[in-house]
Amino acid sequence: MARMTLSLINNSKVNAKDFVIKETGGVLMNDDLRKLVIASWQKRKQEEIIPQF
């Protein structure tokens, strides 16, 4: 999950406008970012992992 998150940040698919800051100090993802993260996660799960020996 961390690798995917860093990839989204490094590829400029995530920015500060994608988050909502609540009055209580909580930080939430907006709907568009949530969809992007879920789609990226699903794509990542479908990739074949080839072990390096």
C-alpha positions in Angstrom: 0.0 0.0 0.0 2.8 2.4 0.8 4.5 1.8 -2.6 1.2 2.6 -4.4 0.7 5.7 -2.3 4.1 7.0 -3.0 3.6 6.3 -6.7 0.4 8.4 -6.8 2.1 11.3 -5.1 5.3 11.1 -7.3 3.2 11.0 -10.4 1.3 14.1 -9.3 -2.1 12.3 -9.2 -2.6 13.5 -5.6 -2.5 17.0 -4.3 -3.7 19.1 -1.4 -7.0 19.9 -3.1 -7.9 16.2 -2.9 -8.3 16.4 0.9 -10.9 18.0 3.1 -9.9 19.3 6.5 -12.6 19.1 9.1 -13.1 21.5 12.0 -12.1 18.8 14.5 -8.7 18.5 12.8 -9.5 15.3 10.8 -8.4 15.0 7.2 -10.5 13.1 4.7 -10.1 12.2 1.0 -12.6 13.7 -1.4 -14.7 11.3 -3.5 -12.6 11.7 -6.6 -9.4 10.8 -4.8 -11.1 7.9 -3.0 -12.1 6.4 -6.4 -8.6 6.9 -7.8 -7.0 5.1 -4.8 -9.5 2.2 -5.0 -8.9 1.9 -8.8 -5.2 2.0 -8.4 -5.3 -0.6 -5.6 -7.4 -2.9 -7.8 -5.0 -2.5 -10.7 -2.0 -3.2 -8.5 -3.6 -6.4 -7.1 -4.0 -7.7 -10.7 -0.3 -7.3 -11.5 1.7 -10.5 -11.6 4.5 -10.5 -9.2 7.6 -12.3 -10.4 10.0 -13.3 -7.6 13.6 -12.3 -8.1 15.9 -15.2 -7.1 
